[in-house]
Amino acid sequence: MTEQGATPLFTIITPCLNRAALIAQAVDSVLAQDGVTVEHILVDGGSTDGTLEVLARYPHLRVLSGPDRGVYDAINRGLAIARGSIIGHLNSDDLLLPGALSAVARALAAAPDADAACGGATVVAAGSDGVGSGHDVCGYDDPGLKALRPADLCRGVPIINARFFRRGLYERVGTYDPSYRYAGDREFLIRAWTAGMKTIPVPDRVYVYRQHAGSMTIVGGMRHTVPWLGEHLRIARRVMNDPASPPALRREARDWHAFEVGRAAVRALAAGAAGTAARLAVGGTAADPLWAARFAFQATGYCLRHYCLRRHERAKEPPGTS
């Protein structure tokens, strides 16, 4: 339930740019929430495809339009005018599930000392036009992931859009760093976790990520791995060199750094870019002289796990199966 006059319990912030085909479904998924008061802020980066005309059909929206420095700058602009005591983020191509905000409100009301609540999330493959609901690809329901562990922060899928934060958390740890184009949410969560953020798990699934060719993040085949690389290395190196980071997080950041450097170097060699591989190796060594050993250890473990899994699968095959 959205209300313009009442003080909202929730603020939902949606950064948006040229999403005319999808944005109405995102807005409607917020309108369908019941039992709570919600303000929905749309921060548009200057759409030219009819998105603003679609948004004009929804007079309850608070729309900010104009150039920005990317997704995280747009979210910060929304945070600056947000009135809700609980903040959530909805991508312009995704959906809130029915009853999501009521479930989050109940969880936070039962845990007044919690800084955040996190529900489950579903990833669906959109139809060929990017609009249809398609089929489920995977889901995230692990309570440990919802609470966040060092591995989730560094190399996992932290499902930030299924997380809802009390306003006081932003006042304590700051907002998003707009110098990141892809990994600003991960950097924020690392900062918040290091500052002692307490998250209460919500058993329900609350969010739908739609996988399609135009998505910045949820894309089959990990098309955006290369653009992410520099940002991941930047975060990992900062954490592993920060004495204020908890030891478990520093260890995970070192392994993450080694994995990213090694994976990128191997791909560069496979593509015939020996110079790029050498530059990655030199930079990795400057940050962590043991990165190659860490990568080799991780790669060996991965290969052993894959081998054992394959042997287990083959043992279940009927005799004579090739």
C-alpha positions as CSV (number, residue, x, y, z in Angstrom):
1,M,0.0,0.0,0.0
2,T,1.6,3.3,-1.0
3,E,0.5,6.6,0.5
4,Q,1.8,10.0,-0.3
5,G,0.6,11.8,2.9
6,A,1.4,9.2,5.6
7,T,4.9,8.8,6.9
8,P,6.1,5.6,5.2
9,L,7.4,2.6,7.0
10,F,9.3,1.6,3.8
11,T,11.2,3.5,1.1
12,I,11.9,1.5,-2.0
13,I,14.5,3.1,-4.3
14,T,14.7,2.1,-8.0
15,P,17.6,3.5,-10.2
16,C,16.5,3.5,-13.8
17,L,17.7,4.2,-17.3
18,N,15.8,3.3,-20.5
19,R,13.5,0.6,-19.1
20,A,10.2,1.4,-20.8
21,A,9.5,-2.3,-21.4
22,L,10.0,-3.4,-17.8
23,I,9.6,-0.6,-15.4
24,A,5.8,-0.8,-15.1
25,Q,6.0,-4.4,-13.8
26,A,8.6,-3.3,-11.2
27,V,6.3,-0.4,-10.0
28,D,3.3,-2.6,-10.0
29,S,5.0,-5.2,-7.7
30,V,5.5,-2.4,-5.1
31,L,1.9,-1.2,-5.5
32,A,0.8,-4.8,-4.8
33,Q,2.4,-4.8,-1.3
34,D,-0.2,-4.7,1.4
35,G,-0.3,-4.1,5.2
36,V,2.5,-1.5,5.1
37,T,3.0,2.1,4.0
38,V,5.5,2.6,1.2
39,E,7.1,5.4,-0.7
40,H,8.6,4.5,-4.0
41,I,11.4,6.7,-5.3
42,L,12.5,6.3,-9.0
43,V,15.8,7.8,-9.9
44,D,16.0,8.1,-13.6
45,G,19.4,8.8,-15.3
46,G,17.9,10.6,-18.3
47,S,15.8,8.0,-20.2
48,T,15.0,8.7,-23.8
49,D,13.0,5.5,-24.6
50,G,9.6,6.4,-23.1
51,T,10.4,5.4,-19.6
52,L,9.5,8.8,-18.2
53,E,6.1,8.6,-20.0
54,V,5.5,5.3,-18.3
55,L,6.4,6.7,-14.9
56,A,4.0,9.6,-15.4
57,R,1.1,7.1,-15.3
58,Y,1.9,6.6,-11.6
59,P,1.2,9.8,-9.7
60,H,2.2,8.3,-6.4
61,L,5.9,7.9,-7.4
62,R,8.6,10.3,-6.4
63,V,10.6,10.7,-9.6
64,L,14.1,12.3,-9.8
65,S,15.4,12.7,-13.3
66,G,18.7,13.9,-14.6
67,P,22.3,12.8,-15.3
68,D,24.1,10.7,-12.6
69,R,27.4,8.9,-12.2
70,G,25.8,5.4,-12.3
71,V,23.6,3.1,-10.3
72,Y,25.2,3.8,-6.9
73,D,25.1,7.5,-7.3
74,A,21.4,7.2,-8.3
75,I,20.7,5.2,-5.2
76,N,22.5,7.8,-3.0
77,R,20.3,10.5,-4.6
78,G,17.3,8.5,-3.6
79,L,18.6,7.9,-0.1
80,A,19.0,11.7,0.4
81,I,15.3,12.3,0.1
82,A,14.0,9.0,1.6
83,R,11.5,9.3,4.4
84,G,11.0,5.6,5.3
85,S,12.5,4.0,8.4
86,I,13.3,0.9,6.4
87,I,15.1,1.1,3.0
88,G,15.0,-1.4,0.2
89,H,16.3,-1.4,-3.4
90,L,14.4,-2.6,-6.4
91,N,16.1,-2.9,-9.8
92,S,14.1,-1.5,-12.7
93,D,14.0,-4.9,-14.3
94,D,13.1,-7.0,-11.2
95,L,10.1,-7.6,-8.9
96,L,9.1,-7.7,-5.3
97,L,7.1,-10.8,-4.4
98,P,3.6,-10.5,-2.9
99,G,3.7,-10.0,0.8
100,A,7.5,-9.3,0.8
101,L,7.4,-6.1,2.8
102,S,4.9,-7.4,5.3
103,A,7.2,-10.3,6.0
104,V,10.2,-8.0,6.4
105,A,8.2,-5.6,8.7
106,R,7.2,-8.5,11.0
107,A,10.8,-9.8,11.2
108,L,12.2,-6.4,12.1
109,A,9.5,-5.7,14.6
110,A,10.4,-8.9,16.4
111,A,14.1,-8.0,16.4
112,P,14.4,-4.3,17.4
113,D,18.2,-4.6,17.7
114,A,18.6,-5.8,14.1
115,D,20.0,-3.4,11.5
116,A,18.6,-5.3,8.5
117,A,16.4,-8.2,7.4
118,C,17.0,-10.5,4.5
119,G,14.6,-12.8,2.7
120,G,15.1,-15.3,0.0
121,A,15.4,-14.6,-3.7
122,T,14.5,-16.3,-7.0
123,V,16.3,-15.9,-10.3
124,V,14.1,-16.3,-13.4
125,A,15.1,-16.4,-17.0
126,A,13.0,-13.8,-18.8
127,G,11.3,-14.5,-22.1
128,S,13.0,-13.8,-25.4
129,D,11.6,-10.3,-25.3
130,G,13.0,-9.7,-21.8
131,V,9.5,-9.1,-20.5
132,G,8.0,-12.6,-19.9
133,S,8.5,-14.3,-16.5
134,G,10.2,-17.3,-18.1
135,H,11.4,-20.1,-15.9
136,D,13.1,-20.4,-12.6
137,V,16.9,-20.6,-12.8
138,C,17.8,-20.9,-9.1
139,G,16.9,-19.7,-5.7
140,Y,18.6,-18.4,-2.6
141,D,17.2,-19.5,0.8
142,D,20.3,-20.4,2.9
143,P,19.9,-18.7,6.4
144,G,23.7,-18.4,6.6
145,L,23.8,-16.4,3.4
146,K,21.1,-14.2,4.6
147,A,23.1,-13.5,7.8
148,L,26.2,-13.0,5.7
149,R,29.6,-14.8,6.1
150,P,33.0,-13.7,4.8
151,A,32.8,-16.0,1.8
152,D,29.4,-14.5,0.9
153,L,30.7,-11.0,1.1
154,C,33.7,-11.7,-1.1
155,R,32.8,-14.4,-3.6
156,G,29.3,-15.3,-3.0
157,V,26.0,-13.9,-4.2
158,P,25.0,-11.4,-1.4
159,I,21.5,-10.8,-2.8
160,I,21.5,-7.2,-1.7
161,N,18.1,-6.6,-3.2
162,A,16.5,-9.1,-0.9
163,R,17.9,-7.1,2.0
164,F,16.1,-4.2,3.8
165,F,18.1,-1.8,6.0
166,R,17.1,0.4,8.9
167,R,17.8,4.0,8.1
168,G,20.2,4.2,11.1
169,L,22.6,1.7,9.4
170,Y,23.3,4.2,6.6
171,E,23.8,6.9,9.2
172,R,26.4,4.7,10.9
173,V,28.3,3.3,8.0
174,G,27.6,5.8,5.1
175,T,26.1,5.3,1.7
176,Y,27.3,3.7,-1.5
177,D,30.7,4.6,-3.1
178,P,29.7,5.8,-6.7
179,S,33.3,5.2,-7.9
180,Y,32.2,1.5,-8.3
181,R,30.1,0.7,-11.4
182,Y,29.3,-2.9,-10.6
183,A,30.5,-3.8,-7.1
184,G,29.3,-0.9,-5.0
185,D,26.7,-3.1,-3.2
186,R,29.4,-5.6,-2.3
187,E,31.7,-2.9,-1.0
188,F,28.8,-1.4,1.1
189,L,27.9,-4.8,2.6
190,I,31.6,-5.4,3.5
191,R,31.7,-2.0,5.2
192,A,28.4,-2.6,7.0
193,W,29.3,-6.2,8.1
194,T,32.7,-5.0,9.4
195,A,30.9,-2.3,11.4
196,G,28.8,-5.0,13.1
197,M,25.6,-5.0,11.0
198,K,23.1,-7.5,12.5
199,T,20.8,-9.1,10.0
200,I,17.6,-11.1,10.9
201,P,16.7,-13.8,8.3
202,V,13.2,-13.8,6.8
203,P,12.1,-17.3,5.8
204,D,10.0,-16.1,2.9
205,R,11.3,-15.4,-0.6
206,V,10.8,-11.7,-1.2
207,Y,12.6,-10.8,-4.4
208,V,12.7,-11.9,-8.1
209,Y,15.9,-11.2,-10.2
210,R,15.2,-11.4,-13.9
211,Q,18.0,-12.8,-16.0
212,H,18.1,-11.3,-19.5
213,A,20.6,-9.9,-22.0
214,G,20.1,-6.3,-20.8
215,S,20.8,-6.9,-17.1
216,M,23.8,-5.3,-15.5
217,T,24.3,-8.2,-13.1
218,I,22.2,-11.3,-13.6
219,V,23.2,-12.6,-17.0
220,G,23.8,-16.2,-18.1
221,G,27.4,-17.0,-18.8
222,M,28.7,-14.2,-16.5
223,R,29.2,-11.8,-19.3
224,H,30.3,-9.0,-17.0
225,T,33.1,-10.9,-15.3
226,V,35.8,-8.8,-17.0
227,P,34.3,-5.4,-16.1
228,W,34.0,-6.6,-12.5
229,L,37.6,-7.7,-12.2
230,G,39.2,-4.4,-11.4
231,E,36.6,-3.5,-8.8
232,H,36.8,-6.9,-7.1
233,L,40.6,-6.6,-6.9
234,R,40.3,-3.1,-5.5
235,I,37.9,-4.2,-2.8
236,A,39.9,-7.3,-2.0
237,R,43.2,-5.5,-1.7
238,R,41.7,-2.8,0.5
239,V,40.2,-5.4,2.9
240,M,43.3,-7.6,3.1
241,N,45.5,-4.6,3.9
242,D,43.1,-3.1,6.4
243,P,44.1,-4.0,10.0
244,A,40.6,-3.1,11.1
245,S,39.1,-5.9,9.0
246,P,38.2,-9.0,11.0
247,P,40.8,-11.8,10.5
248,A,38.3,-14.1,8.9
249,L,37.3,-11.5,6.4
250,R,41.0,-10.7,5.6
251,R,41.7,-14.3,5.0
252,E,38.8,-14.6,2.7
253,A,39.8,-11.4,0.9
254,R,43.3,-12.8,0.2
255,D,41.8,-16.0,-1.2
256,W,39.4,-14.0,-3.3
257,H,42.2,-11.8,-4.6
258,A,44.2,-14.8,-5.6
259,F,41.3,-16.4,-7.3
260,E,40.4,-13.3,-9.3
261,V,44.0,-12.7,-10.4
262,G,44.6,-16.4,-11.3
263,R,41.3,-16.8,-13.1
264,A,41.9,-13.6,-15.2
265,A,45.5,-14.6,-16.0
266,V,44.5,-18.1,-17.1
267,R,41.8,-16.6,-19.4
268,A,44.2,-14.1,-20.8
269,L,46.7,-16.8,-21.6
270,A,44.0,-18.9,-23.2
271,A,43.1,-15.9,-25.4
272,G,46.7,-15.4,-26.4
273,A,47.2,-12.2,-24.4
274,A,50.4,-13.1,-22.6
275,G,51.2,-9.5,-21.8
276,T,47.9,-9.0,-20.0
277,A,48.5,-12.2,-18.0
278,A,52.0,-11.0,-17.1
279,R,50.7,-7.7,-15.9
280,L,48.1,-9.4,-13.8
281,A,50.7,-11.7,-12.3
282,V,53.0,-8.8,-11.4
283,G,50.2,-6.7,-9.9
284,G,49.0,-9.7,-7.9
285,T,52.5,-10.4,-6.5
286,A,52.9,-6.8,-5.5
287,A,49.7,-7.0,-3.5
288,D,50.3,-10.5,-2.2
289,P,53.5,-12.4,-2.8
290,L,51.7,-15.7,-2.1
291,W,48.8,-15.2,-4.5
292,A,50.0,-17.9,-7.0
293,A,50.2,-20.5,-4.3
294,R,46.8,-19.6,-3.0
295,F,45.3,-19.8,-6.5
296,A,47.0,-23.2,-7.1
297,F,45.6,-24.5,-3.8
298,Q,42.1,-23.3,-4.7
299,A,42.3,-24.6,-8.3
300,T,43.5,-28.1,-7.0
301,G,40.6,-28.2,-4.6
302,Y,38.1,-27.3,-7.3
303,C,39.5,-30.0,-9.6
304,L,39.4,-32.6,-6.9
305,R,35.8,-31.8,-6.0
306,H,34.8,-31.9,-9.6
307,Y,36.5,-35.2,-10.1
308,C,34.9,-36.8,-7.0
309,L,31.5,-35.5,-8.0
310,R,31.9,-36.9,-11.5
311,R,33.0,-40.3,-10.1
312,H,30.0,-40.3,-7.8
313,E,27.7,-39.5,-10.8
314,R,29.2,-42.2,-12.9
315,A,28.9,-44.8,-10.2
316,K,25.1,-44.3,-10.3
317,E,25.0,-44.8,-14.1
318,P,23.6,-48.1,-15.3
319,P,26.3,-50.6,-16.5
320,G,27.3,-50.0,-20.1
321,T,26.6,-46.3,-20.1
322,S,29.3,-44.4,-21.9
